[in-house]
Amino acid sequence: MSENIKQTSAGKRGDKVRSDCYIEIELKKSGGLKIDLKSKVDSMYGDSIRDHVKKMSEFFGLKNANILIEDAGALPFVIAARFELAVKKIFSEINKEFLPEFNKKNLYKTTKDRLRRSRLYLPGNEPKFYPNAGLHKPDGIILDLEDSVSPTEKEAAQLIVRNALRSIDFYGAERMVRINQLPKGLDDLKFIIPHNIHVILIPKVESAEQIIQVEEKVNELKKKHNIKNEIYFMPIIESALGVIKSYDIASASKFNCALAVGLEDYTADIGVERTNEGRESIFARSMIVNAAKAAKIQAIDTVFSDVSDMEGLRNSVLEAKSIGFEGKGCIHPRQVKVVNETFLPTDLEIEKAKKIVIAFEEAEVKGLGVVSLGSKMIDAPVVKRARRIVKLAEENYLLKINWREGNSQ
């Protein structure tokens, strides 16, 4: 392999860094590998870290180099990602990947219509947030490659997210990645499609053609890597143009499972300040709901940005639920429980819905054309809403069972 540069580095260093590492590689003409490890856990894990680095060096054909590692409690998949990036900065022609083995607990699938009340955003270059994210029981975990990652960390985030998808226990949460805005986002796909991704969030969508581009690239990668599982899309509408074209976007692909709205960029686009009351965005949010329902997919609301205001969050969820949204983004783990609980139907709503469904089904068996419950007539839209409530309750029950079983293994 040809050397492009003699020395490079990757990662983070400093007193405030945790669950991450800094790696520096200096090439030599001879002398073999010299590994200088600085870690507070050297006495317990030092030998393991050195062996890991030696194994990666052999994999990439690195024979003579001084390697400095400043470890701040990084897990092996993080060290591997940082090391791979450093090597590829020196040898740009290297295409092969050093992949961690799959965590068997993560080899589960998803469905197009599964419960998506809460989705927790995690920055793609901040692995410190990953190991415990699933313990907060979000319906989905989003590893973000877009807005939360600075331009200088984009390449590192691709490798960290790839390795996290293979390594981290998500405790049954739907496995999501938000790619970068197209066309850059198309390059992100090769780092996630082969690694058991469930849902791709596509930001700042303004046309159906963008969804088609993603679908074509995903199909190409699925064929290349022999991926059989379905992979779904969640376009995010974040502009005035996107709102106007929301139905075209929502119906652009059979793999669309939901349509989401992002209000920070939308309000900036229309030149107004975002408020908690949301009067400035009611048109956009209503359009998203109608577009999603017309396309028979889920409607997902924006994030609530004040992570300390739980009452405000609850009211925001209730308002979102009242206009047809089925889920909401979370930017802090403490928001997950409030969002999950508030989007669920109450016990009274569930009991009433069960009675409506039973009454309707009994009437069908008897061949009755008119259905009533007490003194009230039941028509098809009422039965449809009732069945949806019962389904939500059942899905929530199954999620709890699956989470307990997965957590006890």
C-alpha positions as CSV (number, residue, x, y, z in Angstrom):
1,M,0.0,0.0,0.0
2,S,1.2,3.5,-0.7
3,E,1.6,6.0,2.0
4,N,-0.1,9.4,1.5
5,I,0.9,11.0,4.8
6,K,3.3,10.0,7.6
7,Q,1.2,10.9,10.7
8,T,-2.5,11.3,11.6
9,S,-4.9,11.2,14.5
10,A,-8.6,10.5,15.2
11,G,-10.9,10.7,18.1
12,K,-11.4,13.0,21.1
13,R,-9.1,13.8,24.0
14,G,-9.4,15.9,27.2
15,D,-10.7,15.8,30.8
16,K,-14.4,16.0,29.7
17,V,-14.2,13.1,27.3
18,R,-15.7,9.8,28.4
19,S,-16.5,6.5,26.7
20,D,-14.3,7.6,23.8
21,C,-10.6,7.7,22.8
22,Y,-7.9,9.6,20.9
23,I,-5.6,7.6,18.6
24,E,-2.4,8.9,16.9
25,I,-0.5,6.9,14.3
26,E,3.0,7.8,13.2
27,L,4.5,5.6,10.5
28,K,8.1,4.3,10.7
29,K,10.3,2.6,8.1
30,S,11.2,-0.2,10.5
31,G,11.0,-1.3,14.2
32,G,7.6,-2.9,14.2
33,L,4.7,-1.6,16.3
34,K,5.1,0.5,19.4
35,I,1.8,1.0,21.3
36,D,1.7,3.7,24.0
37,L,-1.5,3.3,25.9
38,K,-2.7,5.9,28.4
39,S,-5.8,4.7,30.3
40,K,-7.2,4.7,33.8
41,V,-8.3,1.1,33.3
42,D,-4.9,-0.1,32.0
43,S,-4.5,-2.5,34.9
44,M,-7.8,-4.2,34.0
45,Y,-8.2,-3.8,30.3
46,G,-4.8,-2.7,29.0
47,D,-3.7,-6.0,27.6
48,S,-7.1,-6.4,25.9
49,I,-6.8,-3.0,24.3
50,R,-3.3,-3.6,23.1
51,D,-4.3,-7.0,21.6
52,H,-7.2,-5.3,19.9
53,V,-4.9,-2.7,18.3
54,K,-2.4,-5.3,17.2
55,K,-5.2,-7.3,15.6
56,M,-6.5,-4.2,13.7
57,S,-3.0,-3.3,12.7
58,E,-2.4,-6.7,11.2
59,F,-5.8,-6.5,9.4
60,F,-4.9,-3.2,7.7
61,G,-1.3,-4.2,7.0
62,L,0.2,-1.7,9.4
63,K,3.6,-3.2,10.4
64,N,5.9,-0.3,11.5
65,A,4.3,2.5,13.5
66,N,4.2,4.4,16.8
67,I,0.6,4.2,18.0
68,L,-0.6,6.5,20.9
69,I,-3.9,5.7,22.5
70,E,-5.5,8.0,25.1
71,D,-8.4,5.9,26.4
72,A,-11.3,7.4,28.3
73,G,-13.4,4.3,28.8
74,A,-14.0,3.6,25.2
75,L,-15.7,0.3,24.3
76,P,-14.0,-1.9,21.7
77,F,-16.3,-0.9,18.9
78,V,-15.4,2.8,19.5
79,I,-11.7,2.1,19.5
80,A,-12.1,0.1,16.3
81,A,-13.9,3.0,14.6
82,R,-11.4,5.6,15.7
83,F,-8.5,3.4,14.7
84,E,-10.0,2.6,11.3
85,L,-10.5,6.2,10.5
86,A,-6.9,7.1,11.5
87,V,-5.6,4.3,9.2
88,K,-7.7,5.4,6.3
89,K,-6.5,8.9,6.6
90,I,-3.0,7.6,6.0
91,F,-3.9,5.0,3.4
92,S,-6.8,6.4,1.4
93,E,-6.9,3.5,-1.0
94,I,-8.0,1.0,1.8
95,N,-11.6,0.0,1.2
96,K,-12.0,-3.0,3.6
97,E,-13.7,-2.6,6.9
98,F,-12.8,-3.9,10.4
99,L,-16.3,-5.1,11.5
100,P,-17.2,-6.1,15.1
101,E,-19.2,-9.3,15.4
102,F,-23.0,-8.9,15.6
103,N,-24.5,-8.8,19.0
104,K,-27.1,-11.6,18.7
105,K,-29.6,-9.6,20.8
106,N,-29.9,-7.2,17.9
107,L,-30.8,-9.6,15.2
108,Y,-34.5,-8.9,15.4
109,K,-36.8,-7.4,12.7
110,T,-39.4,-4.7,12.6
111,T,-42.7,-4.2,10.8
112,K,-44.1,-1.3,8.8
113,D,-46.9,-0.5,11.3
114,R,-45.2,-1.1,14.7
115,L,-45.7,1.3,17.6
116,R,-43.6,4.5,17.1
117,R,-44.6,6.8,19.9
118,S,-41.1,7.8,20.9
119,R,-37.8,7.9,19.1
120,L,-34.7,9.0,21.0
121,Y,-32.0,10.9,19.1
122,L,-28.4,10.1,19.8
123,P,-25.5,12.1,18.2
124,G,-23.6,9.8,15.8
125,N,-20.2,10.8,17.2
126,E,-21.1,10.5,20.9
127,P,-20.8,6.8,21.8
128,K,-21.1,7.7,25.5
129,F,-24.9,7.8,25.1
130,Y,-25.3,4.5,23.4
131,P,-25.0,1.6,26.0
132,N,-27.9,2.7,28.2
133,A,-30.2,4.3,25.6
134,G,-32.4,1.2,25.3
135,L,-33.0,1.0,29.1
136,H,-35.2,4.1,28.8
137,K,-37.6,2.0,26.6
138,P,-38.0,4.3,23.6
139,D,-39.9,2.7,20.8
140,G,-37.0,3.7,18.5
141,I,-33.4,4.8,18.9
142,I,-32.0,7.2,16.2
143,L,-28.3,7.3,15.6
144,D,-27.9,10.7,14.0
145,L,-25.5,11.4,11.2
146,E,-26.9,14.8,10.4
147,D,-27.5,18.0,12.4
148,S,-26.0,16.8,15.7
149,V,-22.6,16.0,14.1
150,S,-20.2,18.7,13.1
151,P,-18.7,18.6,9.6
152,T,-15.3,17.6,10.9
153,E,-16.8,14.5,12.6
154,K,-19.0,13.2,9.8
155,E,-16.5,10.5,8.7
156,A,-16.0,9.3,12.3
157,A,-19.7,9.2,12.9
158,Q,-20.3,6.9,9.9
159,L,-17.9,4.3,11.4
160,I,-19.1,4.7,15.0
161,V,-22.7,4.3,13.9
162,R,-21.8,1.3,11.7
163,N,-20.0,-0.4,14.6
164,A,-22.8,0.5,17.1
165,L,-25.4,-1.1,15.0
166,R,-23.4,-4.3,15.2
167,S,-22.4,-4.1,18.8
168,I,-24.8,-2.2,21.1
169,D,-27.8,-3.8,22.8
170,F,-30.8,-1.7,21.8
171,Y,-33.1,-3.7,24.1
172,G,-35.7,-4.3,21.4
173,A,-36.0,-0.6,20.3
174,E,-36.4,-0.1,16.6
175,R,-33.0,0.6,15.1
176,M,-33.0,3.9,13.2
177,V,-30.4,6.2,11.6
178,R,-30.9,9.7,10.3
179,I,-28.7,10.2,7.3
180,N,-27.4,13.5,6.0
181,Q,-29.3,15.6,3.6
182,L,-29.2,14.3,0.1
183,P,-27.0,13.9,-1.9
184,K,-24.5,13.3,0.9
185,G,-26.9,11.0,2.7
186,L,-26.7,8.5,-0.1
187,D,-23.0,7.9,0.8
188,D,-24.1,7.2,4.4
189,L,-26.2,4.3,3.3
190,K,-23.3,1.9,2.7
191,F,-22.4,2.3,6.4
192,I,-25.8,1.2,7.7
193,I,-27.7,-1.0,5.2
194,P,-25.6,-4.2,5.8
195,H,-25.8,-3.8,9.6
196,N,-29.4,-4.6,10.5
197,I,-30.9,-1.2,10.2
198,H,-34.7,-1.0,10.5
199,V,-35.7,2.6,9.6
200,I,-33.8,5.3,7.7
201,L,-34.8,8.9,8.5
202,I,-34.4,11.1,5.5
203,P,-34.0,14.8,6.4
204,K,-35.2,18.0,4.6
205,V,-37.1,16.1,1.9
206,E,-38.7,18.4,-0.7
207,S,-39.6,16.0,-3.5
208,A,-40.7,12.4,-4.2
209,E,-37.6,12.0,-6.4
210,Q,-35.4,12.1,-3.3
211,I,-37.2,9.2,-1.7
212,I,-36.9,7.3,-5.0
213,Q,-33.1,8.0,-5.0
214,V,-32.8,6.5,-1.5
215,E,-34.9,3.5,-2.4
216,E,-32.8,2.8,-5.5
217,K,-29.5,3.0,-3.5
218,V,-30.9,0.9,-0.7
219,N,-32.1,-1.8,-3.1
220,E,-28.6,-1.8,-4.7
221,L,-26.9,-2.3,-1.4
222,K,-29.4,-4.9,-0.2
223,K,-28.7,-6.9,-3.4
224,K,-24.9,-6.5,-3.0
225,H,-24.9,-7.6,0.6
226,N,-27.7,-10.2,0.3
227,I,-29.9,-8.4,2.8
228,K,-33.4,-10.0,3.0
229,N,-35.0,-7.9,5.8
230,E,-37.3,-5.0,4.9
231,I,-35.8,-1.5,5.5
232,Y,-38.3,1.3,5.9
233,F,-38.1,5.1,5.4
234,M,-39.2,8.0,7.4
235,P,-39.0,11.2,5.4
236,I,-38.8,14.4,7.5
237,I,-40.5,17.5,6.1
238,E,-38.6,20.7,7.2
239,S,-39.5,23.4,4.6
240,A,-42.4,25.2,3.1
241,L,-41.8,23.4,-0.2
242,G,-41.7,20.1,1.6
243,V,-45.1,20.8,3.3
244,I,-46.7,21.6,0.0
245,K,-45.4,18.4,-1.6
246,S,-46.0,16.2,1.5
247,Y,-48.5,13.8,0.0
248,D,-46.2,13.2,-3.0
249,I,-43.4,12.4,-0.6
250,A,-45.5,10.3,1.7
251,S,-46.7,8.1,-1.2
252,A,-43.4,8.0,-3.1
253,S,-42.4,4.5,-1.8
254,K,-44.0,1.4,-0.4
255,F,-41.2,1.4,2.1
256,N,-42.3,4.7,3.7
257,C,-43.6,3.8,7.2
258,A,-44.1,7.3,8.5
259,L,-43.9,11.0,7.7
260,A,-42.3,13.3,10.2
261,V,-42.1,17.0,10.6
262,G,-39.1,19.1,11.8
263,L,-40.1,22.5,13.0
264,E,-36.8,24.2,13.7
265,D,-35.9,24.4,10.0
266,Y,-39.5,24.9,8.9
267,T,-40.1,28.0,11.0
268,A,-36.7,29.4,9.9
269,D,-37.8,28.7,6.3
270,I,-41.0,30.7,6.7
271,G,-39.3,33.4,8.7
272,V,-41.0,33.1,12.1
273,E,-40.0,32.1,15.6
274,R,-41.0,28.7,16.9
275,T,-43.2,28.8,20.0
276,N,-44.4,26.1,22.4
277,E,-48.0,26.9,21.5
278,G,-47.3,26.2,17.8
279,R,-49.7,28.5,16.1
280,E,-47.1,29.3,13.5
281,S,-46.8,25.7,12.5
282,I,-50.4,24.4,12.7
283,F,-50.9,24.5,8.9
284,A,-47.7,22.5,8.3
285,R,-48.4,19.9,11.0
286,S,-52.0,19.5,9.7
287,M,-50.7,19.0,6.2
288,I,-48.2,16.3,7.4
289,V,-51.0,14.4,9.3
290,N,-53.3,14.5,6.3
291,A,-50.6,13.5,3.8
292,A,-49.5,10.6,6.1
293,K,-53.1,9.4,6.6
294,A,-53.9,9.7,2.9
295,A,-50.8,7.6,2.1
296,K,-51.8,5.1,4.9
297,I,-48.6,5.6,7.0
298,Q,-47.9,7.1,10.4
299,A,-47.6,10.8,11.2
300,I,-44.8,11.7,13.6
301,D,-44.5,15.0,15.4
302,T,-41.4,17.2,15.9
303,V,-39.3,17.2,19.0
304,F,-40.1,19.3,22.1
305,S,-36.9,21.3,22.8
306,D,-37.3,22.2,26.5
307,V,-36.0,19.1,28.2
308,S,-36.8,20.4,31.7
309,D,-40.5,21.1,31.1
310,M,-42.2,17.8,31.5
311,E,-45.7,19.4,31.8
312,G,-45.1,21.4,28.7
313,L,-44.0,18.2,26.9
314,R,-47.1,16.3,28.1
315,N,-49.4,19.1,26.8
316,S,-47.5,19.1,23.5
317,V,-48.1,15.4,23.1
318,L,-51.8,15.7,24.0
319,E,-52.1,18.5,21.4
320,A,-50.2,16.4,18.8
321,K,-52.3,13.4,19.5
322,S,-55.5,15.4,19.2
323,I,-54.7,16.4,15.6
324,G,-53.6,12.9,14.5
325,F,-49.9,12.4,15.3
326,E,-48.9,9.0,16.6
327,G,-45.4,9.7,17.8
328,K,-42.9,12.4,18.8
329,G,-39.1,12.8,18.8
330,C,-37.2,12.9,22.0
331,I,-33.9,14.7,22.5
332,H,-33.3,13.5,26.1
333,P,-34.0,10.2,27.8
334,R,-36.2,11.8,30.5
335,Q,-38.7,12.7,27.7
336,V,-39.3,9.1,26.7
337,K,-41.6,8.0,29.5
338,V,-43.9,11.0,29.2
339,V,-44.2,10.6,25.4
340,N,-44.8,6.9,25.6
341,E,-47.5,7.2,28.3
342,T,-49.3,10.2,26.9
343,F,-49.6,8.7,23.4
344,L,-51.2,5.6,24.8
345,P,-55.0,5.4,25.2
346,T,-56.3,5.6,28.7
347,D,-57.8,2.6,30.5
348,L,-61.3,4.1,30.0
349,E,-60.7,4.6,26.3
350,I,-59.5,1.0,25.9
351,E,-62.5,-0.4,27.8
352,K,-64.9,1.6,25.7
353,A,-63.1,0.6,22.5
354,K,-63.3,-3.1,23.4
355,K,-67.0,-2.8,23.9
356,I,-67.5,-1.1,20.6
357,V,-65.5,-3.8,18.7
358,I,-67.3,-6.6,20.5
359,A,-70.7,-5.1,19.8
360,F,-69.8,-4.6,16.1
361,E,-68.5,-8.2,15.7
362,E,-71.5,-9.7,17.4
363,A,-73.8,-7.7,15.1
364,E,-71.8,-8.9,12.0
365,V,-72.2,-12.6,13.1
366,K,-76.0,-12.0,13.5
367,G,-76.2,-10.3,10.2
368,L,-77.5,-7.1,11.6
369,G,-77.3,-4.0,9.5
370,V,-77.6,-1.6,12.4
371,V,-75.1,-1.7,15.4
372,S,-75.7,0.1,18.6
373,L,-74.1,0.3,22.1
374,G,-76.5,1.4,24.7
375,S,-78.5,4.3,23.2
376,K,-75.8,5.2,20.6
377,M,-75.5,4.0,17.1
378,I,-72.1,2.7,16.0
379,D,-70.9,3.5,12.4
380,A,-67.8,2.3,10.5
381,P,-65.5,5.3,11.4
382,V,-66.2,4.7,15.1
383,V,-65.4,1.1,14.8
384,K,-62.2,1.9,12.9
385,R,-61.1,4.3,15.7
386,A,-62.0,1.7,18.4
387,R,-60.0,-1.0,16.6
388,R,-57.0,1.3,16.4
389,I,-57.2,2.0,20.2
390,V,-57.3,-1.8,21.0
391,K,-54.4,-2.4,18.6
392,L,-52.3,0.3,20.3
393,A,-53.0,-1.3,23.7
394,E,-52.1,-4.7,22.4
395,E,-48.9,-3.5,20.8
396,N,-47.8,-1.7,24.0
397,Y,-48.5,-4.9,26.0
398,L,-46.4,-7.0,23.5
399,L,-43.5,-4.4,23.7
400,K,-43.5,-4.7,27.4
401,I,-43.3,-8.5,27.3
402,N,-40.6,-8.5,24.6
403,W,-38.5,-5.9,26.6
404,R,-38.8,-8.0,29.8
405,E,-37.8,-11.2,28.0
406,G,-34.9,-9.5,26.2
407,N,-33.7,-7.8,29.3
408,S,-33.7,-11.1,31.3
409,Q,-31.6,-13.0,28.8
